[in-house]
Amino acid sequence: MSALITCLKTARAAIVRGDAEGALKEIERFAAVAEQSPPEDDDIREQVRIALKDLQNLAQAAMEGAKSASEQIREIVQSARTLQTYDDSGRRCVTRTVARMPRRF
């Protein structure tokens, strides 16, 4: 199997298991191998094209999932900051919580 295809399959596996560093390392390795010895066989080129498209779709889905999770966390934090409860005598009191905003990774 072509070293290019191997790099892309390894990068895909890294993305699936949530290893962004490992995926980036494999993508950089793919770029270096492709620069040194670009595929001359049309079949290999087509396999690389398909693998790259799959990797792109997977990365896009991962990004959308991370955005969605970030938005949900932001909503939870916002809700937690304005918790409303009642004291022992039945009076409503507002408790504000201080939580740090989520950061991007």
C-alpha positions, 0 to 999 in steps of 0.5 A: 500500500502506498505510504500516502494512503497509510498516512491518511488512514493513520490521520483518520484513525487519530481524528476518530479517537480524538487525537488532534496532535497525532492527526496533525503529525500524520497530515504533515508526514503525508505532505512531506511524503507527497512532496518528495515522491508524488504518486504517478499511478492514476489508481493511487492518485484516486485513492489519495483523493478519496481518502483526502475527501473522507478526511476533510468530511470527518474533520468538518463533522468534528469541528461542527460537533465541537462547536455544538458542544461549546454552545451547549456549555456556554448555555449551561454556564449562562443558566448556572450564573442566574440560578434562582432558589428560595430560602427557608422562609420562602423568599426567592433569592438569586444566586449568581455563580462565577464561572469561567467562560469555556476556552477553545482548544 
